[in-house]
Amino acid sequence: MTRPTAALAEVQTAIRSALKADAALGTLVQGRIHDGPPKTSVTPWLSIGEGRTLNWGHGDAEGARLQLTLEALATDDDRSRVLAIADRAAAVVEGANLAVPGGTVVLVRLGAARVERLRDGRTWRARLAVDVLIDG
């Protein structure tokens, strides 16, 4: 199997490409899809945040569990836009064709989701946890 850090990079690149290719999502965030937090304060946006790898080896084979966080930010009076961004991003990730050289993606699962209003009182943030299991 590919090293877990290389697998994380491959999956992150594939997810970013799938997110950028989705016209509906692009419209919701006005094309602002980033790998990491953007350097601008203009919202709305979606970014791929924290990523980590865990050993998921078993009996006969190696494996990796990858965890990524998607983060959406929108400045609105209510949470509806940030929820729409998060929902569309979740749909895109669930349907993405994730391939990792030297391994097989056996599961893509959306875990916890969190939505909160930030201290400024107008900005909403949504975070989605994405788990990817790779066998190989």
C-alpha positions in Angstrom: 0.0 0.0 0.0 1.0 3.6 -0.5 2.3 5.3 2.6 -0.6 6.8 4.6 0.6 10.3 4.1 0.7 9.8 0.4 -2.8 8.3 0.4 -4.0 11.3 2.4 -2.6 13.6 -0.3 -4.2 11.6 -3.1 -7.6 11.5 -1.4 -7.5 15.1 -0.5 -6.6 16.0 -4.1 -9.4 13.8 -5.5 -11.9 15.4 -3.1 -10.8 18.9 -3.9 -11.1 18.1 -7.7 -14.6 16.7 -7.2 -15.7 19.7 -5.2 -14.3 22.2 -7.7 -16.0 20.3 -10.6 -19.5 20.5 -9.1 -21.3 23.5 -10.7 -24.0 23.7 -8.0 -21.5 23.8 -5.2 -19.4 26.3 -7.1 -22.5 28.6 -7.4 -23.2 28.3 -3.7 -19.7 29.4 -2.7 -19.1 31.7 -5.7 -16.2 29.5 -6.8 -14.3 29.8 -3.5 -13.2 26.3 -2.8 -9.8 26.1 -1.0 -7.2 23.6 0.2 -6.9 25.0 3.7 -8.4 28.3 5.0 -8.4 31.1 2.5 -6.3 34.2 2.9 -9.3 36.4 2.4 -12.2 37.3 4.6 -14.7 37.2 1.7 -17.5 34.6 2.2 -19.0 32.2 1.4 -16.3 29.6 1.0 -15.5 26.0 1.5 -12.2 24.5 2.4 -10.5 21.2 3.1 -9.2 21.5 6.6 -7.4 19.2 8.9 -6.4 15.8 7.7 -5.0 12.8 9.6 -4.1 9.2 9.1 -4.5 6.2 11.3 -3.3 2.6 10.9 -6.1 0.3 9.7 -4.0 -2.8 9.0 -5.6 -6.1 9.6 -4.5 -9.8 9.5 -3.3 -10.2 5.9 -3.0 -6.6 4.6 -2.1 -3.1 5.4 -4.7 -0.4 5.5 -5.2 3.2 6.4 -8.1 5.2 7.9 -8.0 8.8 6.6 -9.9 11.6 8.3 -10.5 14.9 6.7 -12.5 18.0 7.7 -14.5 20.1 5.3 -15.3 23.6 6.6 -17.8 26.1 5.2 -18.2 29.7 6.2 -21.0 32.1 5.2 -21.9 35.6 6.5 -25.7 35.6 6.7 -28.4 36.3 9.2 -29.3 32.7 9.4 -27.6 29.3 8.9 -29.4 28.3 5.7 -26.6 29.1 3.3 -23.9 27.4 5.3 -26.1 24.3 5.7 -26.8 24.3 1.9 -23.0 24.4 1.2 -22.4 21.6 3.7 -25.2 19.5 2.3 -24.0 19.9 -1.3 -20.3 19.2 -0.3 -21.5 16.0 1.5 -23.3 14.8 -1.6 -20.3 15.5 -3.8 -17.9 13.6 -1.5 -20.3 10.7 -1.2 -20.4 10.4 -5.0 -16.7 11.1 -5.6 -14.5 8.5 -7.4 -11.6 8.2 -5.0 -8.7 6.2 -6.2 -5.4 5.5 -4.3 -2.5 3.9 -6.1 -1.6 0.6 -4.4 -4.8 0.5 -2.4 -8.6 0.2 -2.6 -11.0 2.7 -1.1 -13.5 0.5 0.7 -15.6 3.1 2.5 -16.3 6.8 2.4 -18.4 7.9 5.3 -19.5 11.3 6.5 -19.2 11.4 10.3 -20.1 14.2 12.6 -21.4 17.6 11.4 -21.3 20.8 13.4 -22.9 24.2 12.7 -22.2 27.2 14.8 -22.6 31.0 14.8 -19.3 32.8 15.3 -18.7 35.6 17.8 -19.3 38.3 15.3 -23.0 37.3 15.3 -23.4 37.1 11.5 -21.0 34.4 10.4 -22.0 30.8 10.4 -19.5 27.9 10.2 -20.2 24.3 9.3 -17.7 21.5 9.7 -18.1 18.0 8.3 -15.9 15.0 9.2 -15.1 12.6 6.3 -13.7 9.1 7.0 -12.1 7.1 4.2 -10.9 3.5 4.7 -8.3 2.1 2.4 -7.4 -1.6 2.1 -4.2 -2.7 0.5 
